[in-house]
Amino acid sequence: MEMSLLIIAALLYLGLALGFILVVDNLVGLVFRDPRAPAPLPFFHIGRALVASQKLYRK
């Protein structure tokens, strides 16, 4: 009984520690962005390109 409780506590501790690391990593990634990383394309540009290609296809 004592051993299983210890294992459960250790697994919960590891899960919380990994979750905390992921949260801190994402926050640091928001503050310090990589200037070499390509900027993500906004979705409305993709939508406009699809509409334009459909108009050209119909002609």
N, C-alpha and C positions, 0 to 999 in steps of 0.2 A: 504494500500500500504506500509506504513512504517513498519507495523508489519510483513508482509511477507518477506520484505527485511531483517529485523532483524533475522527472523528465518533462512533464507537462509545463512546469514553471520555466525550465530551460528553453523549451521550444517557444513559449510565449515571449520570453525575453529576447530570443534571437529574432523573432518576427517583428517585435517592436523596434529593435535596433535597426533592422534592415529597412523598415518603413521610415524611420527617422532619417537614415542616410539618404534614401530616395527623395524625401521632402527637401532636405538641405541641398542636395545636388541640383534639384530642379530650381530652387530659389537662386542658387549661385549662377546657374545657367541663364536665368532671366536677367540678372544684374550684369554679368560679364559675358556678353555675346561675342562669338568668334567673328571678327571682321572679315575673315576669308570665306565664311560660309555663304553659300548663295541665298539670296533673299527668296522666300517662298512667293509664288505667284498668287495674286489675289484671285478669288473664285469668279468675280464678275468679269475679269478679262477672259477667262476660259469660256464662260457663258456667251460672251460677245463673239468670240471666235467660232463657237459652234453655230450660233445664229447666222453669222456671215457665211460660213461654209455651206449651210443649208440653203441660203438664198442663192449662192453661186451654183450650187448643184441643180437647183430648179430651173435656172436659166438655160 
